[in-house]
């Protein structure tokens, strides 16, 4: 009819709808902001050193247990080192371990779950029974045993074993090797459902091989559970790293992490409680924030989860 303008329909993509649902989760938004601030502060550790004119590893026994001041905003530790810069560098290490190990475990778990779910049959049965066996192992004792292994006897060169960062990479490798099972089971279950869908049958009928089907058709549809599982696992990995470092089997000094900062403070809890308070609170806040962020992503990427919670 004359005088009427056609109505334009705005088609929103699934990711746009997911972002809108995510914005409704206030705790997830707050958690994402907190994690962003913590990451920026950790990355600013060299800047803090330059501004304060300090070196995080320099010791000064004449400046032990100094209270907060302009020169040392959070005071000094038992060796006269600046607490603020060491906490910031410890945040770099703890966040790096959590994120890197979670991504490595996600890649390994996605590969295992995708192959098992797509090919099925005997291969699926063998892989899943192996996965069940890994899940059945007691996690913390296993991590303690693996962290206590002598790497020289494993066959690594002495130059690598004696490097300062070897404890960092060892923790990442250990956590990734035992932390892939959750992602593998989620991906395997979703793949079993997706491989019977019409779009997969159509791709197979057009001559697409297994690799192309898994990478081009199945993997993009598995993004939601992978993202959620990876985000939720970061907090647990940071907690595991902190536990191992607290037991003396994780990140080794002089490389600081929130876990080994707690280790150094455990004998000084009555003399200087702030040395244990700062890393302890940061570990707590980071783990809680990642958990809330994972809950928000789960609600955003799976609309049924949000509907069930209402």
Buried (B, 14 or more C-beta within 10 A) or exposed (E): EEEEEEEEEEEEEEEEEBEEBBEEBEBBBBBBEBBEEBBEBBEBBEEBBEEBEBEBBEBEEEBBBBEEEEEBEBBBBBBBBBBBBBBBBBBBBBBBBBBBBBBBBBBBBBBBBBBBBBBBEEEBEEBBEBBEEBEEEEBEEBBBEBBEEEBEEEEEEEEEBEEEEBBBEBBBBBBBBBBBBBBBBBBBBBBBEBBEEEEBEEBBEEEBEEEBBBEEBBBEBBEBBBBBBBBBBBBBBBBBBBBBBBBEBBBBBEBBBBBBBBBBBEEBEEEBEBBBEBBBEBBEBBBBBBBBBBBBBBBBBBEEBBEEEE
